[in-house]
Amino acid sequence: MHKQILLIVTLLAFATAGVAGNKCAVSKIEPISWWVGMNNPELQLQCYGQGIQNATVEIDYPGVTVTRTEKVESPNYLFIFLNIDPATKPGTFDIIFKDGKKKIAKCKYTLNARREGSRNRGSFTSSDAIYLLMPDRFANGNYDNDSIKGYLQGVDRSDLGKRHGGDIQGIIDHLDYIADLGCTALWPTPMFDNNDDNYSYHHYSACDYYKIDPRLGTNADYKRLSDSCHVKGLKLIIDVVPNHCGIRHYWMSDLPTQDWIHQWPTYTSSNYRMTAWTDPHAADADREVLEKGWFSYSMPDLNLENPLLFNYLTEAYIWWIEYGNVDGIRVDTYPYNNIKVASRFMKTFRDEYPNISIVGECWVKSPLEIAYYQSGNNNKDGFDSNLQSVMDFVLKDKIQEAFNERDDWDHGMAKFYSHYAQDFAYPDQNMIMNFVDNHDIDRFSGAVQMNPDKYKMGLAMLITTRGYPQIYSGDEIMLEGIPGNYEGFRFDFPGGWKEDSRNAFTEEGRTGIENDIFNYTKALLNFRKNSTALQSGKMKQFIPTFEGVYVFSRYDKNERIIVIFNNNVNSQFMSFDRYKELFEGSESGTDIITGKTIYFDTKLSLPAKSATIIKVKEK
């Protein structure tokens, strides 16, 4: 490792958080509990304690068998493998550790009753609209946890790189707002313990996989968030991060094995070039740096090819799915891992939960590359990602660019036409997550220079096109940001703090423009909530005119929706003659925003820089 990293690791104070109720030489057993009736009967326990490696293990509980133990390089770890018979009853038992005949530790372990129907839980689909938020930047519902003894960072809202105090209670307090907006699923970014001295607010560098960061809340609060979501009709999605942990994870003070993380003679960051996986001409050296280079100094790169670590991480996230009754998975930085191992990682979840949906962050720059990562694609190399859904980063680029451009052969609306024309590459065009921005990208508001007309065109494209929409907290009020600055993508939601000068969660607290954007977003999302055509219908598009008019339709056996964009700086009159196949057998439709009747035998007036969405009136 790089000398700077070694110094940080040397200075770390190892935190020993014992298993609740245990008084033994084993300071950690993970998973911290488990369930009976799981699909996979084998459970790997990672036990940590001073010199525990040579202990023998005894368990006397009906249905639970110790099949083997495994030592590693560090003498302070012992891995225990249990077989849990399907008929095993829930309960608590002792795990006894011995040195010869001498008992050196006795730890209690609990097997819980599994929630009825847990294995066959439903998940998010193309009918959903997902609300993304960063807990620290959304709302502060509990000021008592802003600073916690033993944690390096408290709250400092004057610094964009520091913690701001948002928490789980703040999310729960505003679930009605999210549901009323028309979203049907919630994706909070990670919430695991992250006691770093810098940028700990984003929680993508976990220090404890079985503990919610106390500045965000407790494990019980997470369960309460899930229960509250379900009461409000919202699904809960967990953000899974298989590529890296935090520099202050206790592993980093005492690695189980030297290959637990990827190590280099000097610090080496990833080259971030995910195209190396699909490039048929790629150099092995480039793929190695992509996969094994660190995401940053504070994020040690995990080696999922180590089977013990692979099991540890899959069990950790399965634990949260069970404990928190989670409905779906978003996977962070999928192609930064060895993608074949990442595929097996995803399959573990799909084997345990056959109906669970997984959407992967594969930040690549062409539809063919994105499609490569959608499960079911007929890739020449036989690779299958086990990701049912992928994120359309290319569409995001088109949305951020096209409404600022004059239309010609390949600019403006032509960018959308060309993009959707490549949808042949996807095995499932409706399981594509669309977005105008997120927590890692310039705000769309800045891309269109805070122009509300262009902004609403982007929202219309997002919510009506094939796939399903992701709304990033603040998109619904055209929240501003700072281009090119991570912290500038992550402004606090106005009104999430009692000291804020206004509350944008309410109509009274929003500006006129913000209310205009909010009401538009709400109208579109709530219309989509009841539109089978927009949720899962087919799409038909027409080559855009050089006058900046672009037309497509979403349709199924139940309904037909026509979407018309005028990207011109002037208003246009459009004849429907060219588009007859979209409304054949009907004479009129309804503008879903204004409620006005649109007759197809007359020319339609299209305001400059606008989207018109028409529901065809069926006879």
C-alpha positions as CSV (number, residue, x, y, z in Angstrom):
1,M,0.0,0.0,0.0
2,H,1.0,3.6,-0.4
3,K,2.8,5.1,2.7
4,Q,0.0,7.5,3.3
5,I,-2.5,4.8,3.5
6,L,-0.2,2.7,5.8
7,L,0.0,5.8,8.1
8,I,-3.7,6.2,8.2
9,V,-4.2,2.5,9.0
10,T,-1.5,2.6,11.7
11,L,-3.2,5.5,13.4
12,L,-6.7,3.9,13.4
13,A,-8.2,3.0,16.7
14,F,-9.7,-0.4,16.6
15,A,-13.3,-0.3,17.8
16,T,-14.5,-3.5,19.5
17,A,-18.2,-3.6,19.5
18,G,-19.2,-6.8,21.1
19,V,-22.3,-8.9,20.2
20,A,-25.2,-7.8,22.4
21,G,-25.4,-9.9,25.6
22,N,-22.0,-11.6,25.1
23,K,-19.2,-11.5,27.6
24,C,-16.5,-13.4,25.8
25,A,-13.1,-13.1,24.2
26,V,-14.9,-12.9,20.8
27,S,-15.6,-9.2,20.2
28,K,-17.5,-9.6,16.9
29,I,-19.5,-12.3,15.2
30,E,-21.0,-11.4,11.9
31,P,-23.7,-11.8,10.7
32,I,-24.9,-10.6,14.0
33,S,-28.0,-12.8,13.7
34,W,-29.7,-14.9,11.0
35,W,-33.0,-16.5,10.0
36,V,-34.3,-20.0,9.7
37,G,-35.9,-21.2,6.5
38,M,-33.4,-19.4,4.2
39,N,-32.9,-20.8,0.7
40,N,-29.2,-21.3,1.2
41,P,-28.8,-23.6,4.3
42,E,-25.1,-22.7,4.7
43,L,-24.1,-19.7,6.9
44,Q,-20.6,-18.3,7.2
45,L,-19.8,-16.7,10.5
46,Q,-16.8,-14.3,10.7
47,C,-15.6,-14.3,14.3
48,Y,-13.1,-11.8,15.6
49,G,-11.2,-12.0,18.9
50,Q,-7.6,-11.9,20.1
51,G,-5.9,-15.2,19.1
52,I,-9.2,-16.9,18.3
53,Q,-7.8,-18.7,15.3
54,N,-6.9,-22.0,17.0
55,A,-10.2,-22.4,18.9
56,T,-12.4,-25.3,18.4
57,V,-16.2,-24.6,18.2
58,E,-19.1,-26.4,19.7
59,I,-22.8,-25.8,19.0
60,D,-25.6,-27.8,20.5
61,Y,-28.9,-26.8,18.9
62,P,-31.3,-29.0,17.0
63,G,-30.9,-28.5,13.2
64,V,-27.6,-26.5,13.4
65,T,-24.4,-28.3,12.5
66,V,-20.8,-27.0,12.4
67,T,-19.6,-28.3,9.0
68,R,-16.1,-26.8,9.2
69,T,-14.0,-23.9,10.4
70,E,-11.4,-22.0,8.5
71,K,-8.3,-20.2,9.6
72,V,-6.8,-17.2,7.8
73,E,-3.5,-15.3,7.9
74,S,-4.5,-13.1,10.9
75,P,-4.6,-15.1,14.1
76,N,-7.6,-13.0,15.3
77,Y,-10.2,-14.4,12.9
78,L,-11.9,-17.7,12.7
79,F,-14.6,-18.5,10.1
80,I,-17.3,-20.9,11.1
81,F,-19.5,-22.6,8.5
82,L,-22.9,-23.8,9.7
83,N,-25.6,-25.9,8.1
84,I,-29.1,-24.8,9.1
85,D,-31.6,-27.5,8.4
86,P,-34.9,-26.3,6.8
87,A,-36.8,-27.7,9.8
88,T,-34.7,-25.7,12.4
89,K,-36.8,-23.7,14.9
90,P,-36.1,-20.1,15.7
91,G,-34.2,-19.6,18.9
92,T,-31.0,-18.6,20.7
93,F,-28.1,-20.9,21.3
94,D,-24.5,-20.8,22.6
95,I,-21.4,-20.9,20.4
96,I,-18.7,-22.3,22.6
97,F,-15.0,-21.7,21.8
98,K,-12.5,-24.0,23.3
99,D,-8.7,-24.2,23.6
100,G,-8.3,-27.9,24.0
101,K,-10.7,-28.8,26.9
102,K,-10.7,-25.2,28.3
103,K,-13.6,-23.0,27.5
104,I,-12.3,-19.6,26.4
105,A,-15.5,-18.0,25.1
106,K,-19.3,-18.5,25.1
107,C,-21.3,-16.3,22.7
108,K,-25.1,-16.3,22.2
109,Y,-26.4,-16.4,18.7
110,T,-30.0,-16.0,17.5
111,L,-31.9,-17.5,14.6
112,N,-35.0,-15.5,13.9
113,A,-38.3,-16.6,12.4
114,R,-38.5,-15.4,8.8
115,R,-41.2,-13.0,7.7
116,E,-44.0,-14.8,5.9
117,G,-43.5,-14.7,2.1
118,S,-40.0,-13.2,2.5
119,R,-38.4,-15.3,-0.2
120,N,-41.1,-14.4,-2.7
121,R,-41.3,-10.7,-1.9
122,G,-42.2,-8.4,-4.8
123,S,-39.9,-5.6,-6.1
124,F,-39.8,-2.5,-8.2
125,T,-40.8,-2.8,-11.8
126,S,-41.1,-0.5,-14.9
127,S,-44.4,0.7,-13.3
128,D,-42.5,2.5,-10.5
129,A,-41.0,6.0,-10.2
130,I,-38.1,6.1,-7.9
131,Y,-37.2,9.0,-5.6
132,L,-33.4,9.2,-4.8
133,L,-32.1,11.1,-1.8
134,M,-29.0,11.5,0.2
135,P,-30.1,11.2,3.9
136,D,-27.6,13.7,5.2
137,R,-28.8,16.3,2.7
138,F,-32.6,15.7,2.8
139,A,-34.0,16.6,6.2
140,N,-33.0,16.7,9.9
141,G,-35.6,15.1,12.0
142,N,-33.6,14.4,15.1
143,Y,-31.1,17.1,16.2
144,D,-30.0,14.9,19.2
145,N,-27.9,12.7,16.9
146,D,-26.1,15.5,15.0
147,S,-23.0,14.9,17.1
148,I,-22.1,11.5,18.6
149,K,-19.3,10.9,21.1
150,G,-16.5,9.0,19.5
151,Y,-17.4,10.1,15.9
152,L,-15.0,12.4,14.2
153,Q,-17.5,14.7,12.5
154,G,-20.5,16.5,13.8
155,V,-22.7,19.0,11.8
156,D,-21.3,22.0,9.9
157,R,-23.7,23.2,7.3
158,S,-21.4,26.1,6.3
159,D,-19.1,23.6,4.6
160,L,-20.5,21.6,1.6
161,G,-18.0,18.8,2.3
162,K,-19.1,18.3,6.0
163,R,-22.0,16.6,7.5
164,H,-25.3,18.6,7.5
165,G,-27.4,16.5,9.8
166,G,-30.1,14.9,7.7
167,D,-31.2,11.6,9.1
168,I,-33.7,8.7,8.9
169,Q,-36.3,10.6,11.0
170,G,-36.1,13.4,8.5
171,I,-37.0,11.0,5.7
172,I,-39.8,9.4,7.6
173,D,-41.2,12.9,8.3
174,H,-41.5,13.6,4.6
175,L,-42.7,10.3,3.1
176,D,-46.1,11.8,2.5
177,Y,-44.5,14.5,0.4
178,I,-42.7,11.9,-1.7
179,A,-45.8,9.7,-2.2
180,D,-47.9,12.8,-3.0
181,L,-45.4,13.8,-5.7
182,G,-46.3,10.5,-7.4
183,C,-43.2,8.5,-6.7
184,T,-43.7,4.8,-5.7
185,A,-40.3,3.8,-4.5
186,L,-37.5,5.3,-2.4
187,W,-33.8,4.9,-2.9
188,P,-31.7,6.4,-0.1
189,T,-28.0,6.3,-0.6
190,P,-26.1,4.1,1.9
191,M,-26.5,4.6,5.6
192,F,-23.9,2.3,7.2
193,D,-21.6,3.5,9.9
194,N,-18.9,5.7,8.4
195,N,-16.6,7.2,11.0
196,D,-14.2,8.9,8.6
197,D,-12.6,12.3,9.3
198,N,-13.6,13.7,5.9
199,Y,-16.6,13.4,3.6
200,S,-18.3,10.9,5.9
201,Y,-21.7,12.3,4.9
202,H,-22.0,10.2,1.7
203,H,-21.6,6.8,3.5
204,Y,-20.2,5.0,0.4
205,S,-17.3,3.9,2.6
206,A,-18.7,1.6,5.2
207,C,-17.0,1.1,8.5
208,D,-19.5,-1.4,9.9
209,Y,-21.8,-3.4,7.7
210,Y,-24.2,-4.2,10.5
211,K,-24.8,-0.8,12.0
212,I,-26.6,2.3,10.8
213,D,-24.5,5.3,11.4
214,P,-25.8,6.7,14.7
215,R,-25.8,10.2,13.2
216,L,-28.4,9.0,10.8
217,G,-30.3,6.8,13.4
218,T,-30.4,3.3,14.6
219,N,-31.0,-0.1,13.0
220,A,-34.5,0.0,14.5
221,D,-35.0,3.4,12.8
222,Y,-34.1,1.8,9.4
223,K,-36.7,-0.9,10.0
224,R,-39.2,1.9,11.0
225,L,-38.4,3.7,7.7
226,S,-39.2,0.5,5.8
227,D,-42.5,0.0,7.6
228,S,-43.4,3.6,7.1
229,C,-42.6,3.4,3.4
230,H,-44.9,0.4,3.0
231,V,-47.7,2.2,4.8
232,K,-47.4,5.1,2.4
233,G,-47.3,2.8,-0.7
234,L,-43.6,3.2,-1.3
235,K,-41.1,0.4,-1.9
236,L,-37.6,0.6,-0.3
237,I,-34.5,0.1,-2.3
238,I,-31.1,-0.6,-0.7
239,D,-27.9,0.8,-2.1
240,V,-25.4,-2.1,-2.3
241,V,-21.7,-1.2,-2.5
242,P,-19.5,-4.3,-3.4
243,N,-16.4,-2.5,-4.7
244,H,-15.0,-0.8,-1.6
245,C,-15.3,-0.2,2.1
246,G,-14.1,2.6,4.4
247,I,-10.5,3.2,5.5
248,R,-11.7,3.1,9.1
249,H,-13.3,-0.3,8.8
250,Y,-11.8,-2.6,11.5
251,W,-10.5,-4.8,8.8
252,M,-8.0,-2.2,7.9
253,S,-6.3,-2.4,11.3
254,D,-6.1,-6.2,11.0
255,L,-6.7,-7.6,7.6
256,P,-8.0,-11.2,7.6
257,T,-5.8,-12.0,4.6
258,Q,-3.5,-9.8,2.5
259,D,-5.7,-10.4,-0.5
260,W,-8.8,-9.1,1.3
261,I,-8.2,-5.8,-0.5
262,H,-6.4,-5.0,-3.7
263,Q,-2.9,-3.7,-2.8
264,W,-0.2,-2.0,-4.9
265,P,3.4,-1.1,-4.3
266,T,2.3,2.6,-4.4
267,Y,-1.2,4.0,-4.1
268,T,-3.0,3.3,-7.4
269,S,-6.5,4.7,-8.2
270,S,-8.8,3.1,-10.7
271,N,-8.6,4.4,-14.3
272,Y,-12.4,4.6,-14.2
273,R,-12.5,3.3,-17.8
274,M,-15.3,0.8,-17.6
275,T,-15.2,0.3,-21.4
276,A,-12.2,-1.9,-20.8
277,W,-14.5,-4.8,-20.0
278,T,-16.3,-4.7,-23.3
279,D,-13.4,-3.5,-25.5
280,P,-12.3,-6.5,-27.6
281,H,-8.9,-4.9,-27.9
282,A,-8.4,-4.0,-24.2
283,A,-5.0,-4.4,-22.6
284,D,-4.9,-6.7,-19.5
285,A,-3.0,-3.9,-17.6
286,D,-5.9,-1.5,-18.2
287,R,-8.5,-3.9,-17.0
288,E,-6.4,-4.6,-13.9
289,V,-6.2,-1.0,-13.0
290,L,-9.9,-0.5,-13.6
291,E,-10.8,-3.5,-11.4
292,K,-8.1,-3.3,-8.7
293,G,-7.3,0.4,-8.5
294,W,-8.8,2.2,-5.5
295,F,-11.8,4.5,-5.9
296,S,-10.1,7.0,-3.6
297,Y,-7.6,7.1,-0.7
298,S,-10.4,6.6,1.8
299,M,-12.1,3.7,0.0
300,P,-10.0,0.5,0.0
301,D,-10.7,-1.7,-3.0
302,L,-12.3,-5.0,-1.9
303,N,-11.3,-8.3,-3.6
304,L,-14.5,-10.2,-4.1
305,E,-12.5,-13.1,-5.6
306,N,-11.7,-14.0,-2.0
307,P,-14.5,-16.4,-1.2
308,L,-14.7,-15.5,2.5
309,L,-15.1,-11.8,1.7
310,F,-17.6,-12.7,-1.1
311,N,-19.7,-14.6,1.4
312,Y,-19.4,-11.9,4.1
313,L,-20.7,-9.2,1.8
314,T,-23.6,-11.2,0.3
315,E,-24.7,-12.2,3.8
316,A,-24.4,-8.6,5.1
317,Y,-26.8,-7.3,2.4
318,I,-29.1,-10.3,2.7
319,W,-29.3,-9.5,6.4
320,W,-30.5,-6.0,5.7
321,I,-33.1,-7.2,3.1
322,E,-34.5,-9.6,5.7
323,Y,-34.2,-7.3,8.8
324,G,-35.4,-4.2,7.0
325,N,-37.9,-5.9,4.7
326,V,-36.3,-4.3,1.7
327,D,-38.0,-4.4,-1.8
328,G,-35.1,-3.9,-4.3
329,I,-31.5,-3.4,-4.9
330,R,-29.4,-0.7,-6.5
331,V,-25.7,-1.7,-7.1
332,D,-23.0,0.9,-7.0
333,T,-20.1,0.9,-9.4
334,Y,-20.8,-2.5,-10.8
335,P,-18.0,-2.6,-13.5
336,Y,-15.3,-1.5,-11.1
337,N,-15.4,-5.1,-9.8
338,N,-14.4,-8.2,-11.7
339,I,-17.6,-8.4,-13.6
340,K,-17.8,-12.2,-13.6
341,V,-17.5,-12.2,-9.9
342,A,-20.0,-9.3,-9.6
343,S,-22.4,-11.4,-11.7
344,R,-22.1,-14.3,-9.1
345,F,-22.6,-11.7,-6.4
346,M,-25.9,-10.6,-7.9
347,K,-27.0,-14.2,-8.5
348,T,-26.7,-14.8,-4.8
349,F,-29.5,-12.3,-4.2
350,R,-31.6,-13.6,-7.0
351,D,-31.3,-17.2,-5.8
352,E,-32.5,-16.1,-2.3
353,Y,-35.2,-13.8,-3.7
354,P,-36.4,-14.9,-7.1
355,N,-38.6,-11.8,-7.7
356,I,-36.2,-9.1,-6.5
357,S,-35.2,-6.5,-9.0
358,I,-31.6,-5.2,-9.2
359,V,-30.6,-2.1,-11.0
360,G,-26.9,-1.6,-11.7
361,E,-24.8,1.6,-12.0
362,C,-22.8,0.9,-15.2
363,W,-21.6,4.3,-16.1
364,V,-20.6,3.8,-19.7
365,K,-21.1,5.9,-22.8
366,S,-22.9,4.0,-25.4
367,P,-26.2,2.0,-25.6
368,L,-24.4,-1.1,-26.7
369,E,-22.2,-1.0,-23.6
370,I,-25.1,-0.3,-21.3
371,A,-27.1,-3.2,-22.9
372,Y,-24.2,-5.5,-22.3
373,Y,-24.9,-5.3,-18.6
374,Q,-28.6,-6.1,-18.7
375,S,-29.4,-9.7,-17.8
376,G,-30.7,-11.7,-20.7
377,N,-28.6,-10.0,-23.3
378,N,-27.1,-12.3,-26.0
379,N,-23.5,-11.3,-25.4
380,K,-21.0,-12.9,-27.7
381,D,-18.7,-13.8,-24.7
382,G,-21.6,-15.4,-22.9
383,F,-21.5,-12.9,-20.0
384,D,-24.7,-12.3,-18.1
385,S,-24.6,-9.6,-15.4
386,N,-27.7,-10.9,-13.4
387,L,-28.9,-7.2,-13.4
388,Q,-32.5,-7.1,-14.6
389,S,-32.2,-3.3,-14.9
390,V,-29.5,-0.8,-16.0
391,M,-29.2,3.0,-15.8
392,D,-29.3,5.0,-19.0
393,F,-26.4,7.4,-18.6
394,V,-26.4,8.1,-22.3
395,L,-30.0,9.4,-22.2
396,K,-29.0,11.6,-19.3
397,D,-26.4,13.2,-21.5
398,K,-28.9,13.7,-24.4
399,I,-31.4,15.3,-22.0
400,Q,-28.8,17.7,-20.6
401,E,-27.6,18.7,-24.1
402,A,-30.4,18.5,-26.6
403,F,-32.7,21.3,-25.4
404,N,-29.9,23.8,-25.6
405,E,-29.1,23.0,-29.3
406,R,-30.4,24.1,-32.6
407,D,-31.9,21.2,-34.5
408,D,-30.1,19.6,-37.5
409,W,-29.2,16.2,-38.7
410,D,-27.6,15.1,-35.4
411,H,-28.3,17.8,-32.9
412,G,-31.3,18.8,-30.8
413,M,-34.2,16.3,-31.1
414,A,-32.2,14.1,-33.5
415,K,-30.1,13.0,-30.5
416,F,-33.2,11.4,-28.9
417,Y,-34.2,9.7,-32.2
418,S,-30.7,8.3,-32.7
419,H,-30.5,7.1,-29.1
420,Y,-33.9,5.3,-29.0
421,A,-33.1,3.8,-32.4
422,Q,-30.4,1.7,-30.6
423,D,-32.9,0.2,-28.2
424,F,-32.7,-3.0,-30.2
425,A,-29.6,-3.8,-28.1
426,Y,-31.7,-4.2,-24.9
427,P,-33.4,-7.5,-23.9
428,D,-35.9,-5.5,-21.8
429,Q,-36.4,-1.8,-22.9
430,N,-38.8,-1.1,-20.1
431,M,-36.4,-2.1,-17.3
432,I,-34.1,0.8,-18.0
433,M,-33.7,3.5,-15.3
434,N,-33.9,7.0,-16.7
435,F,-32.8,10.2,-15.0
436,V,-31.9,13.8,-15.7
437,D,-29.3,13.9,-13.0
438,N,-28.3,12.2,-9.7
439,H,-26.0,12.7,-6.7
440,D,-22.9,12.2,-8.9
441,I,-23.8,14.4,-11.8
442,D,-24.3,18.1,-12.6
443,R,-27.8,19.3,-11.8
444,F,-30.1,19.4,-14.8
445,S,-31.1,22.9,-13.7
446,G,-27.6,24.1,-14.4
447,A,-27.5,22.3,-17.8
448,V,-30.5,24.4,-19.0
449,Q,-29.4,27.6,-17.2
450,M,-32.4,27.5,-14.9
451,N,-34.7,27.8,-17.9
452,P,-38.1,26.5,-16.7
453,D,-39.3,25.7,-20.3
454,K,-36.3,23.6,-21.1
455,Y,-36.4,22.0,-17.7
456,K,-40.0,20.9,-18.1
457,M,-39.1,19.4,-21.5
458,G,-36.5,17.3,-19.8
459,L,-39.0,16.2,-17.1
460,A,-41.5,15.3,-19.8
461,M,-38.9,13.2,-21.7
462,L,-37.9,11.5,-18.4
463,I,-41.4,10.5,-17.3
464,T,-42.9,9.5,-20.6
465,T,-40.2,7.6,-22.4
466,R,-39.6,3.8,-22.3
467,G,-38.1,2.6,-19.0
468,Y,-38.9,4.1,-15.6
469,P,-38.0,7.4,-14.1
470,Q,-35.7,8.2,-11.2
471,I,-36.3,11.6,-9.6
472,Y,-33.3,13.0,-7.6
473,S,-34.4,15.0,-4.5
474,G,-34.8,18.6,-5.7
475,D,-35.5,17.8,-9.3
476,E,-39.1,18.5,-8.6
477,I,-38.3,22.1,-7.7
478,M,-35.5,22.7,-10.2
479,L,-33.0,22.9,-7.3
480,E,-29.8,24.6,-8.3
481,G,-26.3,23.3,-7.9
482,I,-22.6,24.0,-8.7
483,P,-21.4,22.4,-11.9
484,G,-18.4,20.2,-11.8
485,N,-18.4,19.9,-8.0
486,Y,-19.6,16.8,-6.2
487,E,-20.8,18.8,-3.2
488,G,-22.4,21.1,-5.6
489,F,-24.7,18.3,-6.8
490,R,-25.8,17.7,-3.2
491,F,-27.4,20.8,-1.8
492,D,-29.7,20.5,1.2
493,F,-33.4,20.4,0.5
494,P,-34.8,23.8,1.5
495,G,-37.0,23.3,4.6
496,G,-35.4,20.1,5.8
497,W,-34.0,22.0,8.7
498,K,-36.0,24.0,11.3
499,E,-33.6,26.9,10.9
500,D,-34.1,27.2,7.1
501,S,-35.6,30.4,6.0
502,R,-38.3,28.7,3.9
503,N,-39.8,25.2,3.5
504,A,-40.0,23.9,-0.1
505,F,-41.8,20.9,1.1
506,T,-44.9,23.1,1.2
507,E,-46.6,25.2,-1.5
508,E,-46.2,28.3,0.6
509,G,-42.5,27.8,1.0
510,R,-41.8,27.4,-2.7
511,T,-41.2,30.2,-5.2
512,G,-43.6,30.7,-8.1
513,I,-41.2,28.9,-10.5
514,E,-40.6,26.1,-8.0
515,N,-44.4,25.6,-7.7
516,D,-44.7,25.6,-11.4
517,I,-42.0,22.9,-11.8
518,F,-43.4,20.9,-8.8
519,N,-47.0,20.9,-10.1
520,Y,-45.8,19.9,-13.5
521,T,-43.7,17.0,-12.1
522,K,-46.5,15.9,-9.8
523,A,-49.0,15.9,-12.7
524,L,-46.8,13.8,-14.9
525,L,-45.8,11.3,-12.2
526,N,-49.4,10.8,-11.0
527,F,-50.6,10.4,-14.5
528,R,-47.9,7.8,-15.1
529,K,-48.9,6.0,-12.0
530,N,-52.2,5.1,-13.7
531,S,-51.0,4.7,-17.3
532,T,-50.2,1.2,-18.4
533,A,-48.9,2.6,-21.7
534,L,-46.3,4.8,-20.0
535,Q,-45.4,2.0,-17.5
536,S,-44.8,-0.9,-19.9
537,G,-46.2,0.0,-23.3
538,K,-44.4,-0.1,-26.6
539,M,-42.8,3.0,-28.1
540,K,-43.0,4.3,-31.7
541,Q,-41.0,7.4,-32.8
542,F,-40.9,9.6,-35.9
543,I,-37.8,11.1,-37.4
544,P,-37.7,14.7,-36.1
545,T,-38.2,17.6,-38.4
546,F,-35.4,20.2,-38.8
547,E,-37.9,22.7,-37.2
548,G,-37.3,20.9,-34.0
549,V,-40.5,18.9,-33.7
550,Y,-40.1,15.4,-32.4
551,V,-43.0,13.0,-31.9
552,F,-43.2,9.6,-30.3
553,S,-46.0,7.4,-28.8
554,R,-46.3,5.0,-25.9
555,Y,-49.1,2.5,-26.4
556,D,-50.6,-0.9,-25.4
557,K,-54.0,-2.6,-25.7
558,N,-55.5,-0.2,-23.1
559,E,-54.4,3.3,-24.2
560,R,-52.3,5.4,-26.5
561,I,-50.2,8.4,-25.5
562,I,-48.7,10.9,-28.0
563,V,-45.8,13.0,-26.9
564,I,-44.8,16.0,-28.9
565,F,-41.7,18.2,-28.4
566,N,-41.1,21.6,-30.0
567,N,-37.5,22.4,-29.4
568,N,-37.7,25.5,-31.6
569,V,-37.3,29.0,-30.0
570,N,-40.5,29.9,-31.9
571,S,-44.0,28.5,-31.7
572,Q,-45.0,26.0,-34.4
573,F,-48.2,24.8,-36.0
574,M,-48.2,21.0,-36.5
575,S,-50.4,19.0,-38.8
576,F,-51.3,15.5,-37.5
577,D,-51.4,14.1,-41.1
578,R,-47.9,12.5,-40.8
579,Y,-48.8,10.8,-37.5
580,K,-52.1,9.2,-38.3
581,E,-50.9,5.7,-37.3
582,L,-50.6,7.0,-33.7
583,F,-54.4,7.8,-33.4
584,E,-56.0,5.7,-36.1
585,G,-59.7,5.2,-35.3
586,S,-59.9,8.2,-33.0
587,E,-60.8,11.9,-33.7
588,S,-59.4,13.5,-30.6
589,G,-57.4,13.3,-27.4
590,T,-56.8,15.1,-24.1
591,D,-53.8,17.2,-23.1
592,I,-53.0,15.6,-19.8
593,I,-51.6,18.9,-18.3
594,T,-54.2,21.4,-19.5
595,G,-57.2,19.1,-19.8
596,K,-58.0,20.6,-23.2
597,T,-59.4,18.5,-26.1
598,I,-57.0,18.2,-29.0
599,Y,-58.6,17.4,-32.4
600,F,-56.5,15.5,-34.9
601,D,-58.1,17.0,-38.0
602,T,-56.8,20.5,-37.2
603,K,-53.3,21.9,-36.8
604,L,-51.9,22.0,-33.3
605,S,-50.3,25.1,-31.9
606,L,-47.0,24.1,-30.2
607,P,-45.5,26.8,-27.8
608,A,-41.8,27.4,-28.2
609,K,-39.6,25.1,-26.1
610,S,-42.5,22.9,-24.9
611,A,-43.7,19.3,-24.6
612,T,-47.3,18.4,-25.3
613,I,-48.6,15.0,-24.0
614,I,-51.9,13.8,-25.3
615,K,-54.0,10.8,-24.2
616,V,-55.9,9.5,-27.3
617,K,-59.7,9.3,-26.7
618,E,-60.6,5.7,-27.6
619,K,-64.1,5.0,-29.1
